[in-house]
Amino acid sequence: MSDIHSVLLKADKCKGCTNCVKNCPTNAIRVHQGQAKIKDEYCIDCGECIRSCEYHAKYASTDRIEEIDDYKYPIALVPPSFYGQFTQNINPTKVILALQELGFYQVWDVALGAEVITAVTKEYLKNNNIPIISSSCPAVVRLVQLLYPELLNYLAPFKSPVEVTAQKAREFIKENEKVKDEEIGIFFITPCPAKMTTVDNPLAMEKSYLDKAIAVDEIYHELIKRVEDIDGYKEIENYNIPYFGISWASNGGEANLLTDINTVSVSGIHNVMSVLEELDRGDLSHIRYFEMVACQPGCVGGVLNIKNPFLAEFNIQNLIKEGVEFVKQDITDYDIKLPMNFKEKSIGSLDDDLIAAMAKLTKLEEEIELLPGLDCAACGAPDCRTLAEDIVNGWANRTDCIFILRQQVADLADEMATLAHALPPVMKRKKEGDDIDED
């Protein structure tokens, strides 16, 4: 896996179409000479390119089930959305028992961390008048860092439910089992590549409390065999299903728990961008809390899931009907505060030298004027402005634009036709009856 991103390209499967280019929210992909390329500095691992690629040339690199054998005490963290992969007759208790049969020493519900973050957020909103953006979706946080840095102060300054649960699980087993830290392996069952990326590149933290992340589509088929063999309803000692926290799996689940607060729930990365644009303009100051997730309709729509997202959402809604209250927990048992602030993700300017950058800016404006402004993406860049930037930086040519190329070919054809009728005298044929010079 890349040390920077989990979304990668299978070059041999890429056909050079521009579906990924047109659907990437941050203009991170280009197609040159029939091959897609991902610009690491622009990628937020949202997985839209995986979703839109018909040839399966984009994929998410995650960890393997077999890696649990590398640890004496492997711990599984189950996200709320994972329960949406199972029908009503398979309750969370069965899923946990099946994971233990698979080889995990303990299984922890990320929904417990979600309930804690909900309670903390309620208190935080009482003491802060500015709009707050949920920081639970890493793709959204990276989007804000990259394109909307002026909104960084609006991000909730809390660890994600995954991280607070991982930290709690690690500390619990170290204290109760008296084991060494390196003997513990915290595995998150991830529905999306963005959460996979946070294992090696955590947000506003130096190091993640996670050790590995296994994709849902990697573990599901191994797990379903065991789940179906568990008969009836079995109980686990001292375990209460965190129904309220599980509601975080689908759009609105997080905001609905923040009663008596003006909230907006947005799912789908392009929808998130449209709302962030309005928030940036100051048009949504009356909204107190923004629940934003990159996948639609929530984490159940993550590209690494198995089930149709709307069926998974249906399964979640049926499951949480049984919940009546938050699981009783001591919030002080969790360390929810981020050790660092969210920082702007700086991307390359036109040039490090100011004078050269100004010259390139002038050239950029000239190139934009020359291009048709149709934003068709046929050139391999997402829009004409991006192509102009690539031309200025030497990554593309003006003739990559098919409209300019077609015009140049037409002009060349006209010129060749003109030349064909303007042969020099020595190449002209004499007409019949013309006098022939004699010596």
C-alpha atoms as one frame of an Amber mdcrd trajectory, in Angstrom:
protein
   0.000   0.000   0.000   1.050   3.603  -0.582   2.356   5.430   2.484   0.154
   8.374   1.520  -3.095   6.957   0.136  -5.047   3.725   0.005  -6.714   4.480
  -3.356  -4.440   3.116  -6.074  -4.455   2.457  -9.821  -4.184  -0.808 -11.741
  -2.479   0.516 -14.860  -3.110  -2.620 -16.917  -6.879  -2.256 -16.484  -7.101
   1.467 -17.264  -8.679   2.132 -20.668  -8.063   5.873 -20.643 -11.686   6.902
 -20.312 -12.360  10.018 -18.268 -15.130   8.854 -15.936 -12.834   9.075 -12.930
 -11.575  12.484 -14.039 -15.090  13.907 -14.253 -16.197  12.461 -10.908 -13.167
  13.324  -8.776 -14.222  16.156  -6.416 -10.716  17.582  -6.030  -9.414  17.344
  -9.623  -6.829  14.797  -8.520  -6.876  12.643 -11.672  -5.538  13.229 -15.174
  -5.475  11.009 -18.255  -2.380  11.364 -20.434  -1.520   9.103 -23.355  -4.447
   6.844 -22.540  -3.463   6.285 -18.917  -4.942   7.741 -15.731  -2.679   9.222
 -13.083  -3.601  10.204  -9.526  -1.976  13.349  -8.119  -1.300  12.421  -4.497
  -1.381  15.971  -3.181  -4.997  16.420  -4.328  -6.402  12.993  -3.400  -8.654
  12.724  -0.318  -9.337   8.965  -0.683 -13.081   9.493  -0.999 -13.347   6.518
  -3.368 -15.392   8.289  -6.047 -12.963   7.070  -8.714 -13.452   3.478  -7.535
 -17.190   3.970  -7.679 -17.189   5.432 -11.205 -14.563   3.231 -12.921 -16.298
   0.631 -15.113 -13.026  -1.218 -15.697 -12.109  -1.624 -12.009  -8.808   0.125
 -12.596  -9.027   1.932  -9.244  -8.978  -0.009  -6.017  -8.383   0.398  -2.296
  -5.376  -1.327  -0.788  -6.282  -2.650   2.670  -4.922  -5.192   5.120  -5.609
  -8.935   5.069  -7.499 -11.172   7.495  -4.445 -13.401   7.865  -2.588 -10.544
   9.547  -4.527 -11.048  12.771  -2.179 -13.991  13.359   0.695 -11.516  13.696
  -0.651 -10.413  17.082  -1.230 -12.306  20.306  -4.246 -10.142  21.101  -6.021
  -9.062  17.893  -8.943  -6.705  18.527 -11.718  -6.034  15.985 -13.464  -2.660
  15.843 -16.895  -2.913  14.217 -18.294   0.254  12.579 -22.048   0.931  12.843
 -22.445   0.530   9.067 -21.172  -3.060   9.203 -24.415  -4.246  10.781 -26.264
  -3.014   7.697 -24.608  -5.807   5.729 -26.761  -8.347   7.567 -30.492  -9.006
   7.561 -32.800  -8.668  10.574 -32.332 -12.201  11.826 -28.597 -11.553  12.285
 -28.228  -9.228  15.259 -24.980  -7.539  16.398 -24.448 -10.180  19.061 -24.196
 -12.894  16.397 -21.761 -10.777  14.399 -19.522 -10.314  17.425 -19.556 -14.041
  18.244 -18.692 -14.851  14.618 -15.761 -12.419  14.703 -14.460 -14.131  17.815
 -14.732 -17.491  16.038 -12.749 -15.963  13.178  -9.836 -15.387  15.565 -10.297
 -12.012  17.225  -9.547 -11.936  20.937 -12.029  -9.130  21.581 -14.587  -7.203
  19.552 -15.473  -3.556  20.235 -18.345  -1.510  18.861 -17.321   1.814  17.323
 -20.944   2.789  17.994 -19.955   3.122  21.675 -17.437   5.785  20.698 -20.109
   7.411  18.515 -22.458   7.711  21.481 -19.696   9.333  23.516 -18.915  11.827
  20.736 -22.640  12.657  20.517 -22.774  13.493  24.225 -19.592  15.561  24.064
 -20.806  17.423  20.977 -24.013  18.440  22.756 -22.000  20.073  25.519 -19.603
  21.679  23.051 -22.466  23.283  21.113 -23.787  24.878  24.304 -20.533  26.785
  24.733 -19.787  27.715  21.113 -21.856  29.938  18.846 -20.082  29.204  15.554
 -21.329  26.520  13.152 -19.746  23.130  13.808 -18.863  20.575  11.129 -18.639
  16.936  12.183 -15.062  15.655  11.936 -16.023  11.975  11.954 -15.608  11.465
   8.163 -11.917  11.682   7.218 -12.690  12.367   3.540 -14.714  15.441   4.512
 -11.979  16.661   6.861  -9.360  16.279   4.125 -11.681  18.087   1.695 -11.924
  21.042   4.092  -8.157  21.032   4.593  -7.591  21.070   0.850 -10.295  23.308
  -0.627 -11.930  25.156   2.289  -9.157  25.975   4.780 -11.074  29.046   5.944
 -13.595  26.618   7.509 -11.027  24.632   9.517 -12.068  26.307  12.784 -15.586
  24.954  12.261 -14.460  21.324  12.413 -15.361  19.633  15.696 -12.072  19.310
  17.651 -12.672  15.685  18.603 -11.145  12.388  17.644 -13.294  10.247  15.409
 -15.419   7.510  17.041 -13.001   4.978  15.517  -9.986   6.515  17.233 -11.606
   7.020  20.657 -12.813   3.413  20.607  -9.399   2.111  19.480  -7.650   4.041
  22.255 -10.131   2.821  24.852  -9.807  -0.802  23.683  -6.001  -0.665  23.728
  -5.848   0.842  27.212  -8.456  -1.599  28.544  -6.637  -4.744  27.438  -3.236
  -3.442  28.552  -4.589  -2.727  32.020  -6.715  -5.833  32.450  -4.554  -8.416
  30.712  -1.179  -6.910  31.648   0.157  -7.322  28.123   2.705  -5.416  26.088
   1.539  -2.839  23.584   3.223  -4.598  20.663   1.238  -7.770  21.400  -2.011
  -5.929  20.703  -3.320  -5.473  17.152  -6.278  -3.124  16.680  -8.103  -3.937
  13.433 -10.832  -1.698  12.049 -13.361  -3.219   9.630 -13.473  -0.356   7.164
 -16.296   0.510   4.750 -14.201   3.055   2.849 -10.614   3.836   1.759 -10.554
   7.175   3.610 -10.630   5.398   6.972  -7.961   2.980   5.737  -5.703   5.947
   4.987  -6.022   7.304   8.538  -4.183   4.255   9.878  -0.897   5.528   8.434
  -1.901   9.185   8.066  -4.142  10.142  10.998  -5.808  13.542  11.171  -4.551
  16.032  13.779  -2.705  13.171  15.498   0.882  12.006  15.276  -0.039   8.329
  15.399  -3.253   6.395  15.033  -4.403   3.988  17.731  -5.245   1.576  14.921
  -2.729  -0.955  13.659  -4.570  -2.266  10.610  -7.798  -1.927   8.650  -9.559
  -4.761   6.858 -12.090  -3.971   4.130 -15.680  -5.092   4.619 -15.590  -6.966
   1.303 -12.463  -8.784   2.502 -13.943 -10.117   5.736 -17.661 -10.416   4.957
 -17.585 -13.713   3.057 -15.485 -15.389   5.750 -17.787 -14.060   8.427 -21.193
 -14.828   6.904 -20.454 -18.576   6.977 -19.937 -18.427  10.732 -22.815 -16.034
  11.454 -25.353 -18.322   9.801 -24.179 -21.257  11.916 -24.962 -19.435  15.164
 -28.457 -20.564  16.180 -30.987 -18.452  18.006 -30.287 -15.402  20.112 -27.201
 -15.672  22.250 -26.131 -13.141  24.819 -22.665 -11.853  25.649 -21.946 -11.090
  29.276 -21.966  -7.358  30.098 -22.750  -6.436  26.492 -25.489  -4.013  25.497
 -26.133  -3.312  21.830 -25.444   0.416  21.222 -28.485   1.037  19.042 -28.235
   4.844  19.185 -24.602   4.758  18.101 -25.423   2.328  15.301 -27.743   4.979
  13.852 -24.582   6.868  12.793 -24.332   4.361   9.921 -26.800   6.202   7.699
 -27.417   9.803   6.775 -29.063  11.776   9.585 -28.240   9.236  12.273 -25.674
  11.486  13.909 -27.668  14.724  13.700 -30.936  13.124  14.860 -29.371  12.412
  18.246 -28.609  16.111  18.750 -32.114  17.071  19.781 -33.237  20.737  19.975
 -30.304  21.839  17.786 -30.503  23.184  14.234 -28.706  20.527  12.208 -28.212
  19.694   8.547 -27.288  16.212   7.340 -25.466  15.922   4.019 -24.223  12.753
   2.326 -22.318  12.368  -0.938 -19.061  14.230  -1.504 -20.438  16.498  -4.245
 -23.415  17.417  -2.066 -21.007  18.145   0.778 -19.060  20.508  -1.468 -22.185
  22.436  -2.445 -23.113  22.973   1.222 -19.541  23.926   2.151 -19.658  26.546
  -0.620 -22.754  28.096   0.966 -21.283  27.896   4.439 -18.134  29.581   3.160
 -20.262  32.446   1.794 -21.883  32.897   5.193 -25.331  31.844   3.996 -25.844
  29.122   6.636 -24.936  30.872   9.871 -28.305  29.877  11.395 -27.330  26.175
  11.247 -25.490  25.006  14.364 -24.275  21.566  13.306 -23.393  19.975   9.972
 -23.313  16.198   9.751 -21.287  15.531   6.596 -20.217  12.200   5.149 -18.574
  11.562   1.789 -20.632   8.481   0.902 -24.315   8.352   0.120 -26.576   7.626
   1.997 -23.983   7.619   4.780 -21.269   5.131   5.695 -23.516   2.292   4.501
 -22.645   3.604   1.027 -18.888   3.109   1.425 -17.301   1.578  -1.678 -15.843
  -1.328   0.299 -19.227  -2.537   1.510 -21.034  -5.518   0.006 -24.735  -4.715
   0.205 -26.682  -2.185  -1.829 -26.416   0.994   0.313 -30.160   1.590   0.415
 -30.861  -1.975   1.497 -28.117  -1.636   4.106 -29.763   1.581   5.310 -33.074
  -0.296   5.544 -31.386  -2.979   7.666 -29.937  -0.326   9.971 -33.271   1.455
  10.401 -34.984  -1.809  11.327 -32.230  -2.642  13.786 -32.189   0.652  15.678
 -35.955   0.555  16.261 -35.124  -1.718  19.183 -32.972   0.932  20.880 -34.431
   3.046  23.660 -31.471   4.889  25.184 -27.732   5.456  25.110 -25.548   2.745
  26.616 -24.485   3.898  30.077 -20.821   4.874  29.931 -18.467   7.104  31.838
 -17.413   9.740  29.316 -14.278  10.448  31.337 -13.068   6.950  30.417 -12.551
   8.232  26.863  -9.899  10.638  25.629 -11.820  12.567  22.990  -9.717  15.714
  22.511  -7.418  15.938  19.502  -3.788  16.617  20.432  -3.329  18.976  17.444
  -5.384  21.385  15.378  -6.562  20.594  11.878  -4.192  22.279   9.439  -4.525
  23.463   5.887  -3.243  21.005   3.321  -1.063  23.155   1.119  -0.829  22.243
  -2.548   1.760  23.274  -5.101   1.624  26.872  -6.359   2.407  27.789  -9.961
   6.021  28.386  -8.941   8.062  28.814  -5.767   9.627  31.969  -7.179   7.214
  34.913  -6.936   8.283  36.577 -10.202   8.068  33.283 -12.093   4.682  32.585
 -10.495   3.348  35.972 -11.658   4.579  35.274 -15.195   2.884  31.864 -15.140
  -0.307  33.456 -13.851  -0.353  35.793 -16.849   0.245  32.849 -19.169  -2.477
  30.901 -17.361  -5.019  33.620 -18.063  -3.961  33.645 -21.721  -4.381  29.874
 -21.994  -7.821  30.029 -20.377  -8.892  32.570 -22.985  -7.692  30.308 -25.809
  -9.474  27.202 -24.528 -13.170  26.684 -25.400 -14.444  26.659 -21.801 -16.655
  23.604 -22.344 -15.154  21.554 -19.483 -15.783  18.304 -21.399 -12.785  16.440
 -19.854 -11.950  14.872 -23.232  -8.434  16.295 -22.876  -7.809  14.165 -19.779
  -8.163  17.075 -17.345 -11.429  17.720 -15.471 -12.000  21.220 -16.863 -10.453
  23.879 -19.074  -8.904  25.838 -16.227  -7.148  22.737 -14.919  -5.870  21.969
 -18.425  -4.564  25.535 -18.642  -2.693  25.041 -15.355  -1.230  21.776 -16.640
  -0.106  23.508 -19.859   1.584  26.306 -17.911   3.327  23.751 -15.694   4.481
  21.713 -18.698   2.304  18.681 -17.937   0.051  19.036 -20.992  -0.139  20.610
 -24.446  -2.739  22.942 -25.902  -3.496  20.363 -28.588  -4.677  17.963 -25.870
  -7.929  19.885 -26.278  -9.773  18.080 -29.086 -11.480  21.279 -30.211  -8.198
  23.117 -30.650  -6.660  20.038 -32.288  -9.607  19.728 -34.669  -9.337  23.407
 -35.586  -5.607  23.070 -36.196  -6.176  19.995 -38.394  -8.866  21.875 -40.337
  -6.562  24.869 -40.779  -3.779  22.561 -41.939  -6.102  20.850 -44.433  -7.156
  24.227 -45.835  -3.543  25.277 -46.137  -2.646  22.012 -47.934  -5.559  22.500
 -50.354  -4.392  26.028 -51.071  -0.848  24.840 -51.654  -2.063  22.115 -54.005
  -3.501  24.805 -56.317  -0.440  27.011 -56.114   2.267  24.813 -57.691   5.405
  26.553 -58.917   5.662  27.192 -62.725   8.113  24.351 -63.360   5.547  21.840
 -62.024   2.595  23.144 -64.046   1.486  21.054 -67.049   1.160  22.826 -70.416
  -2.262  22.838 -71.916  -2.859  21.244 -75.357  -2.038  23.687 -78.163   0.445
  25.712 -76.140   3.487  26.695 -78.103   6.630  24.697 -77.434   9.792  26.628
 -77.330  12.399  25.367 -79.798  16.086  26.048 -79.735
